[in-house]
Amino acid sequence: MNSYYEYIDPDSIYSDQNGVLFNLLGIADSKLLSVSESLLTSKRLEELNLKPIQIRSAYSLLDIHRYIFQDVYGWAGETRKVDISKQGKQFITATSFNHAFFFIDGLIGRFRGSSDDINDVSEHLAEILDALNFMHPFREGNGRA
């Protein structure tokens, strides 16, 4: 199954003509960028594991993304400005993020008010993860954030 993403980015906001993401490292080779990004973000993820960012709202995801990708991308922690689809399925449009964050905040509130029952907790967390997946707020690094 193809995991092909399509980015509607006619102004090349995020990448050069070869599809390499603009980055703080000045790397113009996609393979080298991938390796460098992996090494740098792995270090940051390890740090977050030791000292997690407290989730106050859905917007905390921006802080998490910024922390993970701060060494690689100037737009780390910013919602994407382009629309994305995968295998023909559209993620939420870039203009709808405020509504999506508001919706996810509601889900987080319901989760915090839920019982400690493992099934209840699992259902609430799955619903939050599903909404975050559909939102796909970043040009790169959604899964890691």
Secondary structure, 3 states (H helix, E strand, C coil): CCCCEEEECCCCCCECCCCCECCCCCCCCHHHHHHHHHHHHHHHHHHHHHCCCCCCCCCHHHHHHHHHHCCCCCCCCCCCCCEEEECCEECCCHHHHHHHHHHHHHHHHHHHCCCCCHHHHHHHHHHHHHHHHHHCCCCCCCCCC
